[in-house]
Amino acid sequence: MIEVSELSKKVQPTLTRHLFNLAKAYDDVIDFTLGDPDIPPHQAIKDAGCLAIQQGKTRYSQNAGLLELRQVISSYYQRTENLVYDPVSEIMVTVGAMEGLYLALLSILNPGDEVIIPAPYYVNYAQMTLMCHATPVIIDDPTSKDLTFRVEDMERAITDKTKAIIINTPSNPSGKIIPSQKIAEIAAIAKKHDLIVLSDEVYKCLIYDGSKFRSIVEEEGMRERTILINSLSKEFCMTGWRIGYVLAPEEVIATMTKLQENIAACVPLPSQYAAIKALGGEADYSGRMVEIFLKRRNLLVDGISKIPRLACSAPEATFYLMVDISATGMTSEQFAVSLLKEAHVAVVPGITYGKCCDSYVRIAFTLDENKIKEGLQRIHSFIERLV
Ligand code: PMP
């Protein structure tokens, strides 16, 4: 029997995956668990990937990714955000945002360093921090009712071991955007305590109703201490293509690139060519997503508000809806497991994202409208049977 590492034992599969795997036991399940859109990428993007394969563009690229793609990312940020990053030294292409986050943490953390993660939080942040022999410090107030965190609590958690803060805006799971005032406050404490900020912005492509988004990198003095993470997974529905990117100061990109040689070597080349097409600016290949997800969001919010004992507010962004189940008296895990067993509907228990979410379950509206309607009906009957 091979003895696996102590580090690996600290890392547990997430409840999201657990529910997703349990759901596989039923063949008629409505699966609201994974943030994996059902919509295919635009045909032009798929064609670009296929063409790369046919032309034999299937070898390794530079560890940081094709320079042509980094130039496209640089122009894309300049065009859409008015942010200037040098394609040679300040941009790296990664295997999804996931690898971007991991390589970034691996590049900055020493054993024992602390990373502040405000709840509700994307659970992989904590696991990745552990995988770097560092300590995740979760800011989680179980009495908080508004699915957000207080900057005072964040500042109170800072010690002499704190190295970084991870923020996610718009947020998975809450669907909230961190307001600009709060962004300024987080920037102020990062500067005061000399901390690095990892800003995961993979959902800024899915904002509804004209809500305003501000990146922390735009705050004065933040560019040199911010690692900005983004991805094509959500923006262009390219989850399985495994492609994302990081914009950061050159010393971080150089370190991440050096480490990449020993991890993935590079992102698969066909995905990189597809990304050049997606971000190149010839056409808007992602705008239609917002329309589709907005319709689904409205359908769900309307449906949930008609179900007794459930409540929700419309998310400002993302394709996630947090449903308040507190009136059922169940914990989020009890609710999710019995909903799956009795109604064959899979949702994620809020506790996955912190104690402050235990009176919620998360629904990902990455299913078509017919499935959403069927899911709503099943949830309605399930709740009626509880009474
Ligand atoms: N960050 C957040 C907040 C996410 O929700 C996800 C995917 N669910 C990721 C990062 C990872 O995205 P990618 O597919 O680009 O690795």
Residues whose N, C-alpha, C, O or C-beta is under 5 A from the ligand:
A	BS01	PMP	G35 V95 G96 A97 M98 Y122 N168 N172 D200 V202 S231 S233 T239 I243 G244
